[in-house]
Amino acid sequence: MKFLGFLLIMLSLQPAKAWVINGDDRMRIVSPGHDEARKIGYLEGQIGQYSSGCIGTNISDKYIITSAHCVIDTDTGKLIKQLVYYPRYVGKKTRSPSRVFIKEGYVLKDYVEALGNGIPANLKGERNLPYRLKKNNLALLRVFSDKSQKDVGQLYGWYGLGNVFDGFDLNRVYNVSLRSYPADKPLGSLLFEDFCYLMKDYGVIGKISCDTGPGAGGAAVIIKDRQNPRAGKVIGVYNTERYDEDQKVNNVVMITPELEKEIANIVTGKPEKNRLFQRVRFDTEQFHYFYVQNRCHKPINVAMRLQLTDNSWRTQEFYDIGYNERTEGTIESNNSIYYYFAKTLDGSMGWFDEVNGKQKKAFGRTEWFFRKEIFRENGQVLWGDHYTIAECE
């Protein structure tokens, strides 16, 4: 503790340039059950033909917090389409809880007005964005899992919300942590960094010493809860970066007392009391996604037959699925019925149904496919990710 106190004093005396990032102290999280993965997730949207990627953090049973630029296309000022949240996501080959389809949320009115029809042409590609855009770069999204028929925070927990404005000045330093999916690491890698530092930069914008990379947008900056050291509170969201004499400074939009109050109104079901936030609705379609996960000690090949959204049927083949890995790149489907066949690479074992199954071509020959169906629960369609496990002794 003496060392920490000395370090905090020394850091508080450093000029702004001391906050330029050197080295990399991030730790990769590989299990969805890890404490640092439980309350966050990967946020994906569709911008034209391209996908966008950000981070969302559970702040209540029903809502996540992220950056506004993760849900609004900054080139056009329009809402991003097909917005999907993947709770406890740690990588594309690892099974995580089912994706959540985002239908509604809240953004700050000032951000929408400042953005207008998109970032001005003379600022395209600029990292030093206008202060009005930066300080309002926040969004809250409603997260309800159709697959589980429960709110995401209810399933996996959430962080509290707080602010540090009782002492937020240029001489105060805070120990914080950051969890993100930066693009400088393999796709979907969850990285955690503890024991980095937050300090005021200007206005309500903070700066952090945490390592970041492109794709880390929306990551919550979390401070330990003094009342409960094992928990934490979100006090800001990683926003973007600026450059001070060609040196990168990582910026954070801070939760002000007024924002904290309005967010509390939203999560407790009283948004009509707010003046800063406005409600938005997203154009997000819901689908089924089917996977086969290999729990056999031998690698397997898998064939899946699915009905596409245009009502045609297609057989997908997946090769060399290792132990505990799953099929990747499965197509979306509106149909709750699907078929699958699997066999080990050496042909010694297979998963098929000659009694109730269906014969279709797979791997150059006709095979018997299992028939599977996802049934409704209390009349509700369980949209999302569905797994079949291929096990052997």
C-alpha positions, 0 to 999 in steps of 0.5 A: 500500500505504501508503494501504491501511495508513492506511485499515485503521488508521483503520477499526479506530478507528471505532465500530460505527456506522461499519459502517452501509452508505452508497453502492453500490460493487457491480459487475454481472457479465454474463458466466458466464465472468467470474472472479467468476462461476465459483465461485458460483451461484444457489440456488432452492427452493420454499416452498409456491407461492413461490420462495426465492432465495439464493447458493451458493459452491463450496468443494470439488469436491463441495460448496457452502456457503450459509445454513441458512435457504436450505434450511430454511423458517424458518416451519415448520422443514421442509426446502425442496423442489425445491432447485436450484443454477444454477452461474455464473448471471448473469441469466435471459436469459443462458445459464449451465451447466445447473442442478443438482438438490440431493438431500442436504447437511448442516446444523448440529444446533444450528440445527435444534434452535433453529429447532424448528417455526419462528421464534416468532410474536413474532419473525416479521419481526424482523431481530435473531434469537436468537444461537443461530440466527445462529451456526449458520446454515450449510449444505453442499450436495452438487452433482453435475451430471446433465447433465455427469455431473461434480461442479460444483467439478470443472467450475468450480473452488472457493474454499478454506476458512479462518478468522481466529480467531487475531486475530478481535477488536474491533480487527482489520479484514479486507479481504474481498469479496462476490458476491450476487444481491440483490433490489434489482437486476433479477432474477438480477443478479450483483453483486460488491464488492471492498475492503469490510471485515469486523470482529468484532461479537459472539461468532462473528458478524462485521459487513461494510461490503459493500453487501447487499440482500434476497436476498443470504442465503448469500453467502460472505465471501471473503478473499484467500489470502496464499499465492495472491493470485489465489485466495481463502478463504471465512471466513464467510457473510452471515447477516442484518442487525441494527439498532443504534439503527435503523441497519442492520449486516450480519452474518456467521456466521464459520467457526470452527476447529471448523467448518472441521475438520468441513467438511473432514471432510464434503468429504473423505468422513468425515462420521462424525467430526463432532458438529456437522453432521447429514445431510439429504435434500431432496425434489427431482425431476429434469427436462429443460428445453429452450431455443432460443438465437438466434445469428442477427443477426435476431430470431426467433420460436420454437415448442417442443412439449414433453411435460408431467409429466402426459404431455400435450403443449403447444406454447409460443410465444416472440416476438422473441428477440434475438441471443444471447438464449434462450427463457425460461419453458420448462416442465419435462418428463420426456420426452427428446424435444422439437420446435421450429420457428423463423423470423425476424420478417421471415419471411426465414429459418426453422428447420424439417424437412420430412423427419423432422419433425412438423407442428403448429400454431404462430403461427396456421398449420401448420409443420414442427417439428424433432425432437430427442432427448437420449440417455443417457450410460453409462445415465444420464439427463442431467437439466437444461438442453438448448440448440438453437442457431438460427444463420444466415450 
